[in-house]
Amino acid sequence: MPSGHATKELKAATVLVTGGGGLVGSRIVAQLSRAGARPVVLDRFDAYPHPVRDRFEVDRNAAEVVLGDVRERATVQWLVSRADFVIHAAAYADVAACTRRPEVAFAANVHGTQNVLDAVTGSAVKRLVFVSSASVYGDGAPGTVPRFSEDRPPAPISVYANAKVWGEHQVRLMLAGSGTEHTVLRYFSVYGEPQVPKPGSHSWMVPWMAMSAQAGRPLRLNGGGAQVRDMVHVDDVARATILALVADGAAGRTINVGTGVPTSVREIAGLIAAHFPGARLVETPMPEGDPRGGCADTRRAADLLGWHPTIALPEGVDRYVAWLKATPGVVPHWFTSPTASTASADVAA
């Protein structure tokens, strides 16, 4: 839950959340609602080949839900004109999918972002929070576990990361000196219930592995699982995002949202396998664009937002597995098909 200051600032405020029907967006919407804000969702609801709208409880928590696309200029302008704040989380948010279909990544992540910025420029919106990604940092030196600070120059190694770098620069160019403040947040590896996997993705590691183990399938470790990830629970991510809307010191700043704790993919698999006796780990090739990884320098989030993560990875994995086992029907139908094991070959980064 956001702090008392954030709750006071957002009371009765209309907050447009693009991509509010996704995992992170829906958790942001839920916390905004509890803070007394009026969250408005713009989402296509087609990011998954299986229904998630009810699972993510979007309609329950949002004041208004608009089925639409950030590429629809008139829709974006209409919604922004009614908003006090904007959180731009909509994106083609999958490294593997962006690599396969760069033209879709461009349309959603570049053209869509430009539409949002065009609408916000000259509007009454107080602040826009742009959701970026730790993928903009690229890789550290081989054999090292870098701690990425916000001052490190971007070095993207994927189509997705490249689009996020462009978005960050465009936000600063268009909103600096305007009547609308801005904050850029770089999310590290987000996980947590009610996350479900997407086919052919090498993100969403925790649900892929947990559902594989529950189904008696091996947990696949790309490149042997030596990559390092900074796993941050979705509830903590949502809280940081809401704080970034109102924290005075966050205006015009770029802020990491991570735990600062590096964990190898193999270690994460071990935490999950401990819940499933007999679970097996297998090594698979490294997919294109999958970074070796690192962890966040978290000092700026603490100093500017007063934010610290509250859910450590072992607790978060325990929570996810408990939710998975207690929630009938959460496993997508495609995941249990005979071809699912092939689809999961890219998983575990």
Secondary structure as GFF3:
##gff-version 3
##sequence-region A 1 349
A	DSSP	alpha_helix	4	10	.	.	.	ID=ss1
A	DSSP	beta_strand	14	18	.	.	.	ID=ss2
A	DSSP	alpha_helix	23	34	.	.	.	ID=ss3
A	DSSP	beta_strand	38	43	.	.	.	ID=ss4
A	DSSP	alpha_helix	58	61	.	.	.	ID=ss5
A	DSSP	beta_strand	64	67	.	.	.	ID=ss6
A	DSSP	alpha_helix	73	80	.	.	.	ID=ss7
A	DSSP	beta_strand	85	88	.	.	.	ID=ss8
A	DSSP	alpha_helix	95	100	.	.	.	ID=ss9
A	DSSP	alpha_helix	102	105	.	.	.	ID=ss10
A	DSSP	pi_helix	106	111	.	.	.	ID=ss11
A	DSSP	alpha_helix	112	120	.	.	.	ID=ss12
A	DSSP	beta_strand	127	133	.	.	.	ID=ss13
A	DSSP	three_ten_helix	134	137	.	.	.	ID=ss14
A	DSSP	beta_strand	147	148	.	.	.	ID=ss15
A	DSSP	alpha_helix	159	175	.	.	.	ID=ss16
A	DSSP	beta_strand	181	187	.	.	.	ID=ss17
A	DSSP	beta_strand	189	191	.	.	.	ID=ss18
A	DSSP	alpha_helix	205	214	.	.	.	ID=ss19
A	DSSP	beta_strand	219	222	.	.	.	ID=ss20
A	DSSP	beta_strand	228	229	.	.	.	ID=ss21
A	DSSP	beta_strand	231	233	.	.	.	ID=ss22
A	DSSP	alpha_helix	234	246	.	.	.	ID=ss23
A	DSSP	three_ten_helix	248	250	.	.	.	ID=ss24
A	DSSP	beta_strand	254	257	.	.	.	ID=ss25
A	DSSP	beta_strand	263	264	.	.	.	ID=ss26
A	DSSP	alpha_helix	265	273	.	.	.	ID=ss27
A	DSSP	beta_strand	281	284	.	.	.	ID=ss28
A	DSSP	beta_strand	295	296	.	.	.	ID=ss29
A	DSSP	alpha_helix	299	300	.	.	.	ID=ss30
A	DSSP	pi_helix	301	305	.	.	.	ID=ss31
A	DSSP	alpha_helix	313	326	.	.	.	ID=ss32
A	DSSP	three_ten_helix	333	336	.	.	.	ID=ss33
A	DSSP	alpha_helix	340	343	.	.	.	ID=ss34
A	DSSP	three_ten_helix	344	346	.	.	.	ID=ss35
###
